[in-house]
């Protein structure tokens, strides 16, 4: 039976990108189902398919597996390549994924994901500066310790999928993640699956008001490559 992965808008949905990219990169087949954000709060509508009223949600037969980390753990029990094979790299990847999943609140709030635009950001808060500095440090550590070109070694793994939405944010807002971090950003954005996600994002014509308001609050929009509605 083929999985069904339910995600939301390609421009906005950073949490959706994680398992989508992971499954694409590892060649795990799935039916791609999009349930777009239509309002700021989609809880009631999304509860029809997702127990927590959010995306992403993976459907495997009569099972619903929700949350990007829950989906990743579930897939790792069934498919090779989700985590690095090297024990030290795997331990580092576990911690880096957990840090991304539970942290970086200022980055999430101040630099909302929008794939198709470029923004001159407002003066960053101290919290955002700390988040960006920590990401630069973390990426440089992984690339140095495990040899790259991916964050935990020679092969793409879950840690790359979890930080992929940050790569789009780095490009959108021109964030400084250091030379090593920028090389990884360029590398992951060039991945065919990321290119596929970006092409879909640029083709989207729908806009959701609260997400657009967050974008305007983040800074001055200097380019918008999205297809007009």
N, C-alpha and C positions, 0 to 999 in steps of 0.2 A: 504494500500500500504506500502511495506517495504522500509525503508530508504536505500540508498546506501551511504556509507562513503568511500571517495577516499583519500587514504593516500600514503605515499612513503616508501622507504626502512626502514626496521625495525631497522637496525643498526644506521642509521643516523637521522631519521626524528623525532626530539623531539616534534615539533608542532603537528605532526600526532598522536603521542601517547596520547595526552591529551583527545580528544573526543573519540578516540577508546577505551581507558581504561574506561572512564566514562560510555560509553554505555554498555560495557561488564559487568562492576561491577554492574550496575543498571538493567541489564537484558533487555535492550532496543534492540530489534532485528534490524539487519541491514545486508545488503549485503556488504561484505568486498572486496573492489577493490583496488589493488595496482598499482600505476603508478610510477615506480622507477625513481630516479634521474639518468639521463644519461650524463649530463654535469653540469658544475658549474651553468649555467643559463638555466633553463627549462621553462622560461616564455612563449615562443611562443607555446610550446607543451601543457603546462598546461592550457593555455587560451582556449583550446578546450572544457574544462569542468568547469573551475573555473574562475570567473570574474576577480580576481586579479592575475591570473597566478601562484597561489601557492596552496599547500596542507597544511592542510586538506580542503576538500570541502564536504558538505553534500547535497545529492540530495533527495528531497522530492517531488515526482511527477514532476511538471514542474518548481519547485523552486530549485535554487542553493543557499545554505547558506555557506558562506566562512568565514575563519578565526576561530581559535579555540574558541575565546571568543564569536564570533557571533553564532557559533554552540551551545555553552553551553547555552547562553541566549534563543535561539530558543527551545532547548530541555526542558529547565526549564519551559516554558509556556505549555508544553504538557505532561510532565512526572514528577511524584513526586520523591523526593530524590536527585535532582541535588544540591540543597542548603540545609544547616541545617535547621531544623524546629525551633530551638531555636533562638529568635530574636537577642540576643547578639552574638551568634556564627555565625549567618548568616551575620550580619554586619561586623564582623571580616573577615569572609571568602570572602566577596565582596572585601574588601580592599586588602587582601593578594593575591587574584587572579589578581586584577588590577596591583599590584606591580610586580608580576611575569610576567604578560603580557607585561608590558611596561618598565621593568627595568632589572637589572643584566646583563648589556652588557658585562662586563669583563668576567663573568663566561661563557657566550655564546661563546665569541670569543676565550678565552684562553683554555677552556675545552670543546671542541666540543663533542657532544654526539656520542659515538660509543660503543654499548652495549657489543660487543664480545671481547673487548680487555682490558688489564690492562696497565697503563702507570705510570712511575715515572716522575712526572711533573717537568718542569723547575722551577727555582726560581720564585715565584709568584710576580706579580706586586702589588703595593699598592691598586690599584682598585680591583683586584681579591680578595685580603685579606679582603677588606671592604665588598665585595659581600658575601663571605663565612661567615664572622662574622654576617652579617645581616640575612642571611638565618638561621643560628644557633639560633640567638636571636628570630626570628619570629616563628620558629618551636617550640622552648621551650615555648614561650608564649602561643601558641595555645594549646599545650598539657597540660600545667599547668592549664590554665583557664577553659578548657572544658573537662578535664579528660581523653582524649585519648580513645582508642589507635590511633584514626585518628586525624588529625590536628584540626578539629573543633568539636570533640566529639566522641560519640560511633559509629557513622555510617560514612562510606565512603561518600565523597561528592566531589563537583567540585574542592575544594581547594586541595584535595589529588591528583586528576588527573592532576592539573596544575603543581604541584611540583614533580610528578613522574619522569619526565625526569631528574630532578636534582638528584634524588635518584640513577639513573644509573650513573650519572657523579660522585657522591660521591664515588661510588664503583670503577669506572674506574680509577680515579685519586687519590684515598685515601685521600679525603678531610676531614678535621676535622670539624664536625658540632656539636660537643659536645655529651654527653652521651644520652640525651633525643632525639636529632636529629638522632643519629645513630640507636636508637631503632625504630624510625619511618621508617628510610630507610630500615632496615631489615624487618619490618612488611609489608611495601608496596611492596617490591620486592618479598616477599613470597606470595602475592596475586595470585590466580590462573590465572587471566588475565595477570598479569605482567609476570608470568612464561610462559604463552603462547606466549607473545610478544618476550620474550627472546629466546625461542626455535626457533621461526621463524627467529630471527636475526642471531642466530648461524648457521642456515641452509642456509643462503644466500651465494651464491658464487660470485655474482657480486660485483665489486668495482668501485667507482667513483673517478677519479683522484684528484679532488680538495678537496673532503672530506678526502681522504687519506693523502694529503699534509698537511691539517690542523692538522690532528692527529700527524703526524711526527713533526710538528712545536711545538706541545704541550709538547713534552717530549720524553723520551725513552720508547719504547714499550717493556714491560717485559713479556707479555703473549698475545697470540692471539688464541682465542678459536673458531674462525669462520671456517666454512668448506672451504677448499681450492677450488679454481675455477678450 
